[in-house]
Amino acid sequence: MRKKLIFYSVILVLCGSAFLYYRALGAGISVKDFHPFTNLKSQDNSIIVDLSDAVYSGIEIPTVKQLPGGKFTFTFNVKNQYLSSRKLYYKIYYQDESYKFPEFEKSGKFNYEHSLATRNFYGSWGETDPGFKSTNELGWGDEIKITDSFRIVGNPRNEEIYFGRDDRSGLSAKKIANMINYIHSQPNWMAGIADKARANGLTEPQQIYRDAIWQIDNNRKLQTANNRWKRNPRTGKYKFILVVTTENGMNSLPNSIKNITERETGGRFINPFYYFLYGPGSNDKSMNVVVADEQLVVKANLDPGAGVYVNPFELMQSGIDTASYCTTCGTDSTTFRQSQFMQYFFYEDKSHVLSMVPITANVVADNYTRAQYQENKLKYDSATRVRDYLRSTTNPCSTVSANREEHSITLSNPGNTELPFRKENVGVKSRVGFTYGKWDMCIAFPEMLSADHVWNGLTNAVWLLYQNEDSWNNRRSCEGGYIPRNDNRGKKASRYPTQSYSEIDFEIVKSSRNWPTSSYGKSALPADDDIANNDNIAVACTNWDLACREAKNYVTGIVPLVFEKHKFELHRWDDWYQALTIKSAENDNDLFQKPFYWYEIEWMPDHITWRIGPDKEHLHVVGYMDNTVTAVPDNQMILVVSQEFHDSEWWVPAPYDQRNVPYPKSPLTGKILKVEIN
């Protein structure tokens, strides 16, 4: 009897030890030496995005021009420590760590997925997601080295909202000519051209051109494609996790974790970085989760010299003058495919008429004086002034040009040598959209002030603008709703839960750093900055939050804010105004008499910082806002660089009135030299 008790005791001890041993081993899987991009030969683990085909196919990291097959190679060693033979299953995941929302929120002892974690940019294998991949059959103690590959692409979850008409083919002069010929061959169509032309104030050839553009655009709506460019990969640092598990462990996972393109019941996704690092997967003993020591650093450089595309779909109001088209600026298929910028066509508000002095002058070059400004202001009455509105170009490519050797774009507001005079805005916008990023722009803007401090009428501007107004590019929903950008009814304005419009601005203008007296309410008024008699200009930093009131410290009027020892004044015109602005005083000579200047917009999920400086190592802050005072956009945006004639009434208190500033006699020329997104 005693021997039996000893025997059973030994058996229990051995079984208990085995249980503890295998519990410690979890699923009996050992994973080591996980390296996520072994074929990238870069000392700092960085890669600059190849944008040469990004307009056409969206951002791909890497492309076939950078690495064989256009993929990263990853490796790891896996060992089966289970007593029986079996296959193991593995999957790689990546996530942009620089521009993300937190993966989880803590409540008591539990981690719950953050409500915005699925808006982070994460993915797995590439264009398709085969789920988990299997190893060969592994016996007890067998260890092998796995080598596999993946790539980072747009719309990695293959979400339906980013599918739509196939925009990849572009629009060429040949396509337009073919459609025009087709219209001419259709008697019924041609029969209505004359009436439509009269109704639209166009010539018949212009109306046929417009019809051709409309028909080509309408035909594209019948085609369907996965437009990955609508949710491009982000710049910044990427983290990688490798998950190795058993077949049973794999089958127990939620659908959207096994395959990131699938949704859970109710249509939601689950962020795998939440699930495996902070959620249920972090406590699942059947999962072996390894976080790579290396992180990938993704950077992007837009090339201004690659060309300027002219989008015919945006020329409905501007005519069809193609006399200035050339090999680096125009509508042809090559320019469509290669150009990373396109000409920006400004809305012409013909109802906003200004009564201008009918003279031309080189305000800066000829040192137009304050005495001359006052003399001409009084000299011309309403009968002798020119009633005019601010213009956009009618001759694409005449005011913008790309230099391939210098990798630059030149912007030129036309000079005036004969009547009728024009104050014509000029600008370009980028064609590859990004969400978030540290945007650094090196630009040589034209000087704005004469030696006697008189303004030449220009507002130099660098801004991020929503890429598209369709629903795929909506901002996240706002409780209480957004007021659309063009709804100026104040208290009576309509509110909507989502909007696509977003804008983050640098606007540099001759204006006071102060605001109108009415904005200060009961607060003490600031000292007069004597803006008419010095070389200071206002650098205005604006976020168009569309009056979303979710920020706990929503700003109306003027509210002080201190950031990095800088004191700023946040300003909103009234409770319903759709934008929040900061103005800082800077010296005109510092910004515009140097060969170039740098402008930086650091756009993060929870804050925006504006910086400027003579080089990237000497930038200083001129504006800051965070999500406690404003709604930070999270949709895809593009860059706009412009030289605009603004009505000075938009920038009160302003010492000089656009109506009394002469038309430019000679062109006002600026140059875009570099655009870097990190």
C-alpha positions as CSV (number, residue, x, y, z in Angstrom):
1,M,0.0,0.0,0.0
2,R,2.8,2.4,0.9
3,K,4.6,1.6,-2.4
4,K,1.4,2.5,-4.3
5,L,1.1,5.8,-2.5
6,I,4.7,6.7,-3.3
7,F,4.1,5.7,-7.0
8,Y,1.0,7.8,-7.4
9,S,2.7,10.7,-5.6
10,V,5.6,10.6,-8.1
11,I,3.1,10.5,-11.0
12,L,1.2,13.5,-9.7
13,V,4.4,15.5,-9.2
14,L,5.6,14.6,-12.7
15,C,2.2,15.5,-14.2
16,G,2.2,18.8,-12.3
17,S,5.7,19.6,-13.4
18,A,4.8,18.8,-17.0
19,F,1.7,21.0,-16.8
20,L,3.7,23.9,-15.4
21,Y,6.4,23.3,-18.0
22,Y,4.1,23.4,-21.0
23,R,2.0,26.2,-19.5
24,A,5.2,28.3,-19.3
25,L,5.9,27.3,-22.9
26,G,2.4,28.4,-23.9
27,A,1.7,26.9,-27.2
28,G,5.1,25.2,-27.3
29,I,6.4,27.7,-29.9
30,S,9.7,29.5,-29.7
31,V,10.3,32.5,-32.0
32,K,13.5,34.5,-32.3
33,D,15.5,36.7,-34.6
34,F,12.5,38.5,-36.2
35,H,13.8,41.1,-38.7
36,P,11.1,42.9,-40.7
37,F,13.1,44.3,-43.7
38,T,16.3,42.4,-44.2
39,N,16.8,43.5,-47.8
40,L,16.7,47.2,-47.1
41,K,20.3,48.4,-47.1
42,S,19.9,51.6,-45.1
43,Q,22.0,52.5,-42.1
44,D,19.1,54.4,-40.4
45,N,16.3,52.0,-41.5
46,S,14.8,54.7,-43.7
47,I,13.2,54.7,-47.1
48,I,12.2,57.7,-49.2
49,V,8.9,57.0,-51.0
50,D,9.2,56.5,-54.7
51,L,6.5,59.0,-56.0
52,S,7.3,58.6,-59.7
53,D,4.1,56.7,-60.3
54,A,2.2,57.5,-57.1
55,V,-0.4,59.7,-58.9
56,Y,-1.3,56.7,-61.1
57,S,-1.2,53.8,-58.6
58,G,-1.0,55.4,-55.2
59,I,1.9,55.2,-52.8
60,E,3.7,51.8,-52.7
61,I,6.5,51.1,-50.2
62,P,8.7,49.9,-51.7
63,T,8.3,49.9,-55.5
64,V,10.0,47.6,-58.0
65,K,12.5,50.4,-58.7
66,Q,13.7,50.3,-55.1
67,L,13.7,46.6,-54.1
68,P,13.3,43.3,-56.1
69,G,9.7,42.5,-56.6
70,G,8.7,45.7,-54.9
71,K,8.6,44.0,-51.5
72,F,10.4,43.9,-48.1
73,T,11.9,40.6,-47.1
74,F,11.4,39.5,-43.5
75,T,12.9,36.6,-41.6
76,F,12.5,34.8,-38.3
77,N,13.4,31.5,-36.6
78,V,10.6,29.3,-35.3
79,K,10.9,26.1,-33.2
80,N,8.3,23.6,-32.4
81,Q,8.6,22.6,-28.7
82,Y,5.5,20.5,-28.6
83,L,5.7,16.7,-28.3
84,S,3.9,16.0,-31.6
85,S,4.5,17.1,-35.2
86,R,2.4,19.9,-36.5
87,K,2.3,23.0,-38.7
88,L,2.5,26.4,-37.2
89,Y,0.9,29.6,-38.6
90,Y,2.3,33.1,-38.8
91,K,1.3,36.6,-39.9
92,I,3.1,40.0,-40.0
93,Y,1.4,43.3,-39.2
94,Y,2.6,46.9,-39.5
95,Q,1.4,50.1,-38.1
96,D,2.4,53.8,-38.5
97,E,3.5,54.8,-35.0
98,S,4.2,58.5,-35.6
99,Y,0.7,59.5,-36.6
100,K,-1.7,57.4,-34.7
101,F,-4.4,57.4,-32.0
102,P,-3.8,55.4,-28.8
103,E,-4.7,51.7,-29.3
104,F,-6.5,51.4,-26.0
105,E,-8.3,53.2,-23.1
106,K,-8.0,51.8,-19.6
107,S,-11.1,51.3,-17.4
108,G,-10.3,49.7,-14.1
109,K,-8.2,46.6,-14.8
110,F,-9.3,46.3,-18.4
111,N,-7.9,47.7,-21.6
112,Y,-10.6,48.7,-24.1
113,E,-9.9,49.5,-27.7
114,H,-9.7,53.3,-28.3
115,S,-12.7,54.5,-30.4
116,L,-10.3,55.9,-33.0
117,A,-7.7,53.1,-33.1
118,T,-9.1,51.6,-36.3
119,R,-8.5,54.9,-38.1
120,N,-4.7,54.3,-37.6
121,F,-2.8,53.2,-40.7
122,Y,-2.0,49.5,-40.3
123,G,-1.8,46.6,-42.7
124,S,-0.3,43.1,-43.3
125,W,0.8,41.4,-46.5
126,G,0.0,43.9,-49.2
127,E,-2.7,44.2,-51.9
128,T,-4.4,41.0,-50.8
129,D,-4.5,39.4,-47.4
130,P,-4.2,35.5,-47.4
131,G,-4.6,35.5,-43.7
132,F,-2.1,33.4,-41.7
133,K,0.5,31.4,-43.6
134,S,1.6,27.9,-42.6
135,T,5.0,26.4,-42.1
136,N,5.9,22.9,-43.2
137,E,5.2,20.1,-40.8
138,L,7.6,20.5,-37.8
139,G,8.5,17.6,-35.4
140,W,9.3,18.0,-31.8
141,G,12.3,20.2,-31.4
142,D,12.5,21.1,-35.2
143,E,13.6,24.7,-35.8
144,I,13.5,26.4,-39.2
145,K,14.2,29.9,-40.6
146,I,11.3,31.4,-42.4
147,T,11.8,34.0,-45.2
148,D,8.8,35.8,-46.5
149,S,7.9,39.2,-47.9
150,F,5.3,42.0,-47.7
151,R,4.7,45.6,-48.9
152,I,3.0,48.6,-47.6
153,V,0.2,49.9,-49.9
154,G,-2.8,52.2,-49.8
155,N,-6.2,51.0,-48.6
156,P,-4.6,47.9,-47.0
157,R,-8.0,46.7,-45.7
158,N,-9.5,47.0,-49.2
159,E,-12.4,49.0,-47.9
160,E,-15.2,49.5,-50.3
161,I,-15.5,53.2,-49.7
162,Y,-12.2,53.7,-51.6
163,F,-13.4,51.8,-54.6
164,G,-15.0,53.7,-57.4
165,R,-14.5,55.0,-60.9
166,D,-11.1,54.3,-62.5
167,D,-9.2,57.6,-62.4
168,R,-5.9,56.0,-63.3
169,S,-6.1,56.7,-67.1
170,G,-6.1,60.4,-66.8
171,L,-7.3,62.8,-69.5
172,S,-5.2,63.6,-72.5
173,A,-5.6,66.1,-75.4
174,K,-6.1,63.1,-77.7
175,K,-9.1,61.9,-75.7
176,I,-10.6,65.3,-75.7
177,A,-10.1,65.6,-79.5
178,N,-11.7,62.2,-80.1
179,M,-14.7,63.1,-78.0
180,I,-15.1,66.5,-79.8
181,N,-15.0,64.6,-83.1
182,Y,-17.6,62.2,-81.8
183,I,-19.9,65.1,-80.7
184,H,-19.6,66.6,-84.2
185,S,-20.7,63.3,-85.7
186,Q,-24.0,63.3,-83.6
187,P,-26.6,65.5,-85.2
188,N,-29.0,65.4,-82.2
189,W,-26.2,66.5,-79.9
190,M,-25.0,69.3,-82.2
191,A,-28.6,70.6,-82.5
192,G,-28.6,71.7,-78.9
193,I,-25.1,73.2,-78.8
194,A,-26.1,76.7,-79.9
195,D,-28.8,77.1,-77.3
196,K,-26.5,75.8,-74.5
197,A,-23.7,78.1,-75.6
198,R,-26.0,81.1,-75.5
199,A,-27.3,80.1,-72.0
200,N,-23.8,79.7,-70.7
201,G,-22.3,82.7,-72.3
202,L,-19.9,80.7,-74.4
203,T,-18.9,80.3,-78.0
204,E,-20.1,77.1,-79.7
205,P,-16.5,75.6,-79.8
206,Q,-16.2,76.3,-76.0
207,Q,-19.5,74.6,-75.4
208,I,-18.5,71.6,-77.4
209,Y,-15.3,71.4,-75.4
210,R,-17.2,71.6,-72.1
211,D,-19.6,68.9,-73.3
212,A,-16.6,66.7,-74.2
213,I,-15.0,67.1,-70.8
214,W,-18.3,66.3,-69.1
215,Q,-18.9,63.2,-71.2
216,I,-15.4,61.8,-70.6
217,D,-15.8,62.3,-66.9
218,N,-19.3,60.7,-66.9
219,N,-17.9,57.7,-68.8
220,R,-15.3,57.1,-66.1
221,K,-18.0,56.7,-63.5
222,L,-19.0,53.4,-65.2
223,Q,-15.6,51.9,-64.4
224,T,-14.6,50.5,-61.0
225,A,-11.2,50.2,-59.4
226,N,-9.6,49.9,-56.0
227,N,-8.3,53.5,-55.8
228,R,-5.6,52.9,-53.3
229,W,-4.4,56.5,-53.5
230,K,-7.5,57.5,-51.6
231,R,-6.0,56.1,-48.4
232,N,-2.3,56.4,-49.0
233,P,0.4,55.1,-46.5
234,R,1.6,57.7,-44.1
235,T,5.1,58.9,-43.5
236,G,6.9,58.4,-40.1
237,K,8.0,55.4,-38.2
238,Y,6.4,51.9,-38.7
239,K,6.3,49.2,-36.0
240,F,6.1,45.5,-36.9
241,I,4.7,42.6,-35.0
242,L,4.9,38.9,-35.9
243,V,2.3,36.5,-34.6
244,V,3.0,32.7,-34.6
245,T,0.3,30.3,-33.4
246,T,-1.3,26.9,-33.8
247,E,-4.1,26.0,-36.1
248,N,-6.6,26.1,-33.2
249,G,-5.2,29.4,-32.0
250,M,-5.5,30.9,-35.5
251,N,-9.1,29.7,-35.8
252,S,-10.0,31.3,-32.5
253,L,-9.1,34.8,-33.6
254,P,-11.7,37.4,-34.6
255,N,-12.3,37.6,-38.4
256,S,-10.7,41.1,-38.8
257,I,-7.5,39.9,-37.1
258,K,-7.2,36.7,-39.1
259,N,-7.7,38.7,-42.3
260,I,-7.6,42.5,-42.0
261,T,-9.9,43.0,-45.0
262,E,-12.8,41.3,-43.2
263,R,-15.1,43.0,-40.7
264,E,-16.7,41.9,-37.5
265,T,-20.4,41.5,-37.0
266,G,-21.8,45.1,-37.2
267,G,-19.2,46.1,-39.8
268,R,-16.4,47.2,-37.5
269,F,-12.7,46.4,-37.7
270,I,-10.3,45.6,-34.8
271,N,-6.8,47.0,-34.7
272,P,-4.4,44.1,-34.4
273,F,-1.9,46.2,-32.5
274,Y,-4.6,46.7,-29.8
275,Y,-5.7,43.1,-29.9
276,F,-2.2,41.5,-29.6
277,L,-0.4,44.1,-27.5
278,Y,-3.1,45.4,-25.1
279,G,-6.3,43.4,-25.7
280,P,-7.4,39.7,-25.6
281,G,-4.5,38.5,-27.7
282,S,-2.0,39.8,-25.1
283,N,-3.2,37.1,-22.6
284,D,-3.7,34.3,-25.1
285,K,-1.1,31.6,-24.3
286,S,-1.6,30.1,-27.8
287,M,-0.2,33.2,-29.4
288,N,3.5,34.0,-29.7
289,V,3.7,37.7,-30.4
290,V,7.0,39.3,-31.2
291,V,7.6,43.0,-31.6
292,A,10.5,43.8,-33.9
293,D,13.4,45.8,-32.5
294,E,13.7,47.6,-35.8
295,Q,11.3,50.3,-37.0
296,L,11.0,51.5,-40.6
297,V,11.3,55.3,-41.2
298,V,9.3,56.5,-44.2
299,K,9.9,59.8,-45.8
300,A,8.6,61.5,-48.9
301,N,9.9,64.3,-51.1
302,L,7.7,65.9,-53.7
303,D,9.5,66.9,-56.9
304,P,8.4,70.3,-58.2
305,G,10.5,69.8,-61.3
306,A,8.6,66.7,-62.4
307,G,6.1,68.9,-64.2
308,V,2.8,70.7,-63.7
309,Y,-0.4,69.0,-64.9
310,V,-3.4,71.0,-66.1
311,N,-6.6,69.3,-65.2
312,P,-9.2,69.9,-67.9
313,F,-12.0,69.0,-65.5
314,E,-11.1,72.2,-63.6
315,L,-11.2,74.4,-66.7
316,M,-14.9,74.7,-67.3
317,Q,-14.9,78.3,-66.3
318,S,-11.5,79.3,-67.6
319,G,-11.6,78.8,-71.3
320,I,-9.4,76.5,-73.4
321,D,-6.3,78.6,-74.2
322,T,-3.5,76.1,-74.6
323,A,-0.9,78.4,-76.2
324,S,1.5,78.1,-73.2
325,Y,1.4,74.3,-72.9
326,C,4.9,72.7,-73.1
327,T,6.7,69.5,-72.3
328,T,6.7,70.2,-68.5
329,C,3.2,71.8,-68.2
330,G,0.0,70.7,-69.9
331,T,-2.7,68.1,-70.3
332,D,-0.9,65.3,-72.2
333,S,-0.7,61.7,-70.9
334,T,3.0,62.0,-70.0
335,T,2.5,65.1,-67.9
336,F,-0.5,63.5,-66.2
337,R,1.5,60.4,-65.3
338,Q,4.7,62.1,-64.1
339,S,3.7,65.5,-62.6
340,Q,3.5,65.7,-58.9
341,F,1.9,69.2,-59.0
342,M,-1.0,70.7,-60.9
343,Q,-2.0,74.2,-61.6
344,Y,-4.4,75.6,-59.0
345,F,-7.3,77.5,-60.5
346,F,-8.8,80.1,-58.1
347,Y,-12.5,80.7,-57.8
348,E,-13.4,84.0,-59.4
349,D,-16.0,85.8,-57.3
350,K,-17.3,88.2,-59.9
351,S,-19.8,89.7,-57.4
352,H,-16.9,90.8,-55.1
353,V,-15.9,93.9,-57.0
354,L,-13.2,96.2,-55.8
355,S,-12.8,99.8,-56.8
356,M,-9.1,99.9,-57.9
357,V,-6.7,102.8,-58.6
358,P,-6.1,102.7,-62.4
359,I,-2.3,102.7,-62.2
360,T,0.6,100.2,-62.4
361,A,3.8,100.2,-60.3
362,N,6.6,98.1,-59.2
363,V,5.9,98.7,-55.5
364,V,8.9,96.9,-54.1
365,A,11.5,97.4,-56.8
366,D,10.8,101.1,-57.3
367,N,10.3,101.8,-53.5
368,Y,6.7,103.0,-53.9
369,T,6.4,105.4,-50.9
370,R,3.6,106.0,-48.4
371,A,3.3,109.6,-49.8
372,Q,2.6,108.1,-53.3
373,Y,0.1,105.7,-51.8
374,Q,-1.7,108.5,-50.1
375,E,-1.6,110.8,-53.2
376,N,-3.0,108.1,-55.5
377,K,-5.6,107.1,-52.9
378,L,-7.0,110.6,-52.9
379,K,-6.4,111.3,-56.6
380,Y,-8.9,108.9,-58.0
381,D,-12.6,109.1,-57.3
382,S,-15.2,106.5,-58.0
383,A,-15.7,107.7,-61.6
384,T,-12.0,107.3,-62.5
385,R,-11.3,104.0,-60.6
386,V,-11.5,100.5,-62.2
387,R,-14.2,98.3,-60.9
388,D,-12.7,94.9,-61.0
389,Y,-12.5,91.5,-59.3
390,L,-9.6,89.3,-58.4
391,R,-8.7,87.0,-61.3
392,S,-7.6,83.5,-62.0
393,T,-5.7,82.6,-65.1
394,T,-7.3,82.1,-68.5
395,N,-4.0,80.9,-70.0
396,P,-2.8,77.7,-68.1
397,C,1.0,77.3,-67.9
398,S,1.7,81.0,-68.6
399,T,2.1,81.8,-64.9
400,V,3.6,78.5,-63.6
401,S,6.6,76.5,-64.9
402,A,8.6,73.5,-63.8
403,N,12.4,73.2,-64.1
404,R,13.5,69.6,-64.2
405,E,17.2,70.3,-63.7
406,E,16.6,72.6,-60.7
407,H,13.7,70.5,-59.4
408,S,11.7,73.7,-58.9
409,I,8.4,75.4,-59.8
410,T,8.2,79.1,-60.6
411,L,5.1,81.1,-59.8
412,S,4.5,84.4,-61.5
413,N,1.7,86.9,-61.0
414,P,1.5,88.7,-64.4
415,G,2.7,92.2,-64.8
416,N,0.6,94.8,-66.6
417,T,1.8,96.7,-69.6
418,E,-1.5,97.4,-71.3
419,L,-5.2,97.7,-70.6
420,P,-7.2,95.9,-69.3
421,F,-5.2,95.6,-66.1
422,R,-5.5,92.4,-64.0
423,K,-4.6,91.3,-60.4
424,E,-4.2,87.6,-61.1
425,N,-3.7,85.0,-58.5
426,V,-1.3,82.1,-59.2
427,G,-0.7,78.8,-57.4
428,V,-0.1,75.1,-57.7
429,K,-1.3,72.1,-55.7
430,S,0.3,68.7,-55.1
431,R,-1.3,65.6,-56.6
432,V,-0.4,63.0,-54.0
433,G,-2.4,63.1,-50.8
434,F,-1.2,62.4,-47.2
435,T,-2.8,62.2,-43.8
436,Y,-0.7,63.9,-41.1
437,G,3.0,64.4,-41.4
438,K,5.7,67.0,-40.8
439,W,5.5,69.1,-44.0
440,D,8.6,71.2,-44.7
441,M,8.5,73.6,-47.7
442,C,11.5,75.6,-49.0
443,I,10.2,78.6,-50.9
444,A,11.5,81.8,-52.3
445,F,8.4,84.0,-52.2
446,P,8.4,87.6,-53.7
447,E,9.0,90.4,-51.3
448,M,5.8,92.1,-50.1
449,L,6.9,95.6,-48.9
450,S,8.7,98.5,-50.4
451,A,11.5,100.1,-48.5
452,D,9.0,102.6,-47.2
453,H,6.8,99.8,-45.9
454,V,4.1,100.0,-48.6
455,W,2.4,96.6,-49.4
456,N,2.4,95.3,-52.9
457,G,-1.0,93.7,-52.5
458,L,0.2,90.0,-52.3
459,T,-0.6,87.4,-49.7
460,N,2.0,84.7,-49.9
461,A,0.5,81.4,-48.7
462,V,1.4,77.8,-48.0
463,W,-1.6,75.6,-47.1
464,L,-2.8,72.1,-46.8
465,L,-6.2,71.5,-48.4
466,Y,-8.6,68.6,-48.5
467,Q,-7.8,66.4,-51.5
468,N,-11.4,65.5,-52.5
469,E,-14.9,66.4,-51.5
470,D,-16.4,62.9,-52.0
471,S,-17.4,60.8,-49.0
472,W,-14.3,58.7,-49.1
473,N,-12.4,61.7,-47.8
474,N,-14.7,62.7,-45.0
475,R,-13.3,63.8,-41.7
476,R,-14.3,61.8,-38.6
477,S,-17.8,62.6,-37.3
478,C,-18.3,65.6,-35.0
479,E,-20.8,65.4,-32.2
480,G,-23.0,68.4,-32.7
481,G,-21.9,68.7,-36.3
482,Y,-19.7,70.8,-38.7
483,I,-20.8,74.0,-40.4
484,P,-19.9,73.8,-44.1
485,R,-17.2,76.1,-45.3
486,N,-19.5,78.2,-47.5
487,D,-22.4,78.5,-45.0
488,N,-22.1,82.1,-43.7
489,R,-25.5,82.3,-42.0
490,G,-24.0,82.3,-38.5
491,K,-26.5,81.1,-35.9
492,K,-28.8,79.9,-38.6
493,A,-26.1,77.8,-40.3
494,S,-26.8,74.1,-40.8
495,R,-24.7,71.5,-39.1
496,Y,-23.7,68.1,-40.5
497,P,-22.1,65.1,-38.7
498,T,-19.4,64.7,-41.4
499,Q,-17.7,67.0,-43.9
500,S,-14.8,66.5,-46.3
501,Y,-13.5,70.1,-46.2
502,S,-10.3,70.7,-44.2
503,E,-7.6,73.4,-44.5
504,I,-4.5,74.3,-42.5
505,D,-2.9,77.6,-43.5
506,F,0.1,79.8,-43.5
507,E,-1.0,83.2,-44.9
508,I,1.5,86.0,-44.9
509,V,0.0,89.5,-45.3
510,K,0.7,93.1,-44.4
511,S,-1.6,93.3,-41.4
512,S,-1.4,94.0,-37.7
513,R,-0.5,91.2,-35.3
514,N,-3.5,92.5,-33.3
515,W,-7.2,91.9,-33.8
516,P,-10.0,94.5,-34.1
517,T,-11.0,96.1,-30.9
518,S,-14.4,94.3,-30.9
519,S,-12.7,91.0,-30.5
520,Y,-11.1,91.8,-27.2
521,G,-14.4,92.2,-25.3
522,K,-13.6,93.2,-21.7
523,S,-9.9,92.2,-22.0
524,A,-7.2,94.9,-22.1
525,L,-6.3,96.2,-25.6
526,P,-2.8,95.4,-26.8
527,A,-0.3,98.1,-27.6
528,D,-0.5,99.6,-31.1
529,D,2.2,97.9,-33.3
530,D,2.3,100.9,-35.7
531,I,2.1,98.5,-38.6
532,A,2.0,101.1,-41.4
533,N,5.4,102.4,-40.4
534,N,7.6,99.3,-40.1
535,D,8.7,96.2,-42.0
536,N,6.6,93.8,-40.0
537,I,4.1,91.5,-41.6
538,A,1.6,89.1,-40.1
539,V,2.1,85.4,-40.4
540,A,-1.4,84.0,-39.9
541,C,-1.8,80.3,-38.9
542,T,-5.3,78.9,-39.4
543,N,-7.1,75.7,-38.9
544,W,-10.5,75.3,-40.5
545,D,-12.3,73.2,-37.9
546,L,-15.7,74.1,-39.4
547,A,-17.0,75.2,-36.0
548,C,-17.0,71.6,-34.6
549,R,-17.6,72.2,-30.8
550,E,-16.1,68.9,-29.5
551,A,-13.0,70.7,-28.1
552,K,-13.5,71.1,-24.4
553,N,-12.1,74.7,-24.6
554,Y,-13.8,75.8,-27.8
555,V,-12.6,79.3,-28.6
556,T,-14.8,82.3,-29.4
557,G,-13.2,85.8,-29.6
558,I,-9.7,85.9,-28.2
559,V,-8.2,83.3,-25.9
560,P,-4.5,83.4,-24.8
561,L,-2.4,80.2,-25.3
562,V,1.2,79.6,-24.1
563,F,3.3,77.0,-26.0
564,E,7.1,76.5,-25.5
565,K,7.2,79.9,-23.8
566,H,5.5,81.6,-26.8
567,K,2.3,83.4,-26.0
568,F,-0.3,83.3,-28.7
569,E,-3.8,84.7,-29.1
570,L,-6.3,82.2,-30.5
571,H,-9.0,84.1,-32.4
572,R,-12.4,83.1,-33.8
573,W,-14.7,85.8,-35.2
574,D,-17.8,84.5,-33.6
575,D,-19.3,81.3,-32.2
576,W,-20.2,79.9,-35.6
577,Y,-17.1,81.0,-37.6
578,Q,-15.5,77.9,-39.2
579,A,-11.8,78.7,-38.5
580,L,-9.4,79.4,-35.7
581,T,-6.4,81.7,-36.3
582,I,-3.2,82.9,-34.7
583,K,-1.2,85.9,-36.0
584,S,2.5,86.4,-35.3
585,A,4.6,89.5,-36.3
586,E,7.6,88.7,-38.5
587,N,10.0,90.9,-40.5
588,D,9.4,91.1,-44.2
589,N,13.1,91.4,-45.0
590,D,13.9,88.3,-42.9
591,L,11.5,86.1,-44.9
592,F,11.8,87.5,-48.4
593,Q,15.2,89.1,-48.9
594,K,17.0,85.8,-48.4
595,P,17.4,83.3,-51.2
596,F,14.7,81.1,-49.6
597,Y,12.8,80.5,-46.4
598,W,11.4,77.3,-44.8
599,Y,7.8,76.8,-43.7
600,E,6.8,73.9,-41.6
601,I,3.4,72.5,-40.7
602,E,3.6,69.7,-38.2
603,W,0.2,68.0,-38.5
604,M,-0.4,65.4,-35.8
605,P,-3.6,63.6,-34.8
606,D,-4.0,65.8,-31.7
607,H,-2.2,69.1,-32.5
608,I,-0.9,71.4,-35.3
609,T,2.4,73.4,-35.0
610,W,3.5,76.0,-37.5
611,R,7.2,76.9,-37.7
612,I,9.3,79.1,-40.0
613,G,13.0,79.8,-40.4
614,P,16.0,80.4,-42.7
615,D,16.9,76.7,-42.6
616,K,15.5,73.5,-41.1
617,E,17.9,73.7,-38.1
618,H,16.7,77.1,-37.1
619,L,12.9,77.0,-37.2
620,H,10.9,78.9,-34.6
621,V,7.2,78.4,-33.6
622,V,4.7,80.9,-34.9
623,G,1.5,79.0,-34.1
624,Y,0.2,76.1,-32.1
625,M,-3.2,74.5,-31.5
626,D,-4.3,71.2,-30.1
627,N,-7.5,69.2,-29.8
628,T,-8.5,70.9,-26.6
629,V,-9.2,74.1,-28.5
630,T,-9.9,73.0,-32.1
631,A,-10.9,69.9,-34.2
632,V,-7.8,68.6,-35.9
633,P,-8.6,67.1,-39.3
634,D,-7.8,63.5,-40.1
635,N,-8.7,63.2,-43.8
636,Q,-6.3,63.2,-46.7
637,M,-4.9,66.5,-47.8
638,I,-2.6,68.0,-50.5
639,L,-0.3,71.0,-50.5
640,V,-1.1,74.4,-52.1
641,V,1.4,77.1,-52.6
642,S,0.0,80.4,-53.8
643,Q,0.6,84.1,-54.4
644,E,-2.8,85.8,-54.0
645,F,-4.3,89.3,-54.1
646,H,-6.6,89.4,-51.0
647,D,-9.1,92.0,-50.1
648,S,-7.5,93.8,-47.2
649,E,-10.8,93.8,-45.4
650,W,-10.3,90.1,-44.7
651,W,-7.3,91.1,-42.6
652,V,-8.4,94.0,-40.5
653,P,-6.7,96.0,-39.0
654,A,-4.6,96.4,-42.2
655,P,-2.7,99.6,-42.9
656,Y,-3.1,99.4,-46.7
657,D,-6.2,98.8,-48.8
658,Q,-6.0,96.5,-51.8
659,R,-8.2,99.1,-53.7
660,N,-5.4,101.7,-53.3
661,V,-2.5,99.4,-54.2
662,P,-1.4,99.7,-57.8
663,Y,-1.6,96.8,-60.3
664,P,1.8,95.1,-60.6
665,K,3.8,96.6,-63.5
666,S,6.2,93.7,-63.7
667,P,5.6,90.0,-62.8
668,L,5.8,89.1,-59.1
669,T,7.8,85.9,-59.1
670,G,8.3,83.2,-56.5
671,K,9.8,79.7,-56.6
672,I,9.2,76.4,-54.8
673,L,12.5,74.6,-54.2
674,K,11.8,71.7,-51.9
675,V,8.9,69.8,-50.3
676,E,9.7,67.2,-47.7
677,I,7.1,65.2,-45.7
678,N,8.4,63.2,-42.7
